[in-house]
C-alpha cells in the first residue's frame, strides 16, 4: 500500500504508472473508510494469524492471497471523471482477459435509485458494483479509487483462486454471501500470475498510447508510514 500511495504522489507530477504485483504473506485489507472495528472480529483475525492493512482507497474488505493486484496511478486528466476512469481501466482489464479466452464483461451501471454498497456492507466480493469486471453475474475483479489533488490511484484484485470466504469467517454477525469467481474456476485450470501479468501489460500498451518503460524499482516512499500503523489500520 505504501508503494501504491507513492505512485499516486508521483503521478501529481504528470507521470502515469501501471503496477502489477502479488502479496507475500497473504493479507486482509480494509477499505479506507470501512468500519473494521465494528464489522470484523479482531480476536478471530489474531487467532487465524492473519496480517491486516488499511488501503488508501475506499471499498470493503478483501482477502489477498492467490491473486494478481493491479494499480494504476496517473493525472486525473488522463481518463477524466472518476466514473470514466473506472470504466476505462476495467475495459482494458476485460479485453486483456479475453486474450486468455475469458468471457469477461463489465457489470451494468446502477439504475436510478440504486446505490453502491456502503463500506459497512461487508466483503468487497459480496456483490459486484456497476462497471466492475464480472463473468456472468459473478465478480472477478474488485477495485477502488482515490483522488488527491490532480492525480488518482485505482487498484484492485483479480482472483486467480477464490479464497474470499475467509472474510466471512472473521465477520461479526451474518456475513453477506460471496458472489465471486476466479480465473481458475472460469478456465478449469490453474493460472500463473506471470501469464496474467503479461497479457495485462500487453493490453495496456496497446490500449493506452505513450512511451512505456519497465522497472522493478519502487518510487520514493519517504514520509509514508501510515500503512504500517496499527492505529491507521484499526482507526474505524
ABEGO torsion letter per residue (X at the ends): XAAAAAAAAAAAAGBBBBBBBBBOBBBBBBBAABBAAAABBAAAAAAAGBBBBBBABBEBBBBBBBBBBBBBBBBAAAAEBAAAAAAAAAAAAAAAAAAAGBBBBBBBBBBBGBBBBBAAAEBAAABBBBGBBBBEABBABBBBBBBBEABBBBBBBBBABBAAAAAAAABBEBBBBBBBBBAAAAAGBBBBAAAAAAAAAAAAAAABBEBBBBBABBBBABGBAAAABAAAAAAX
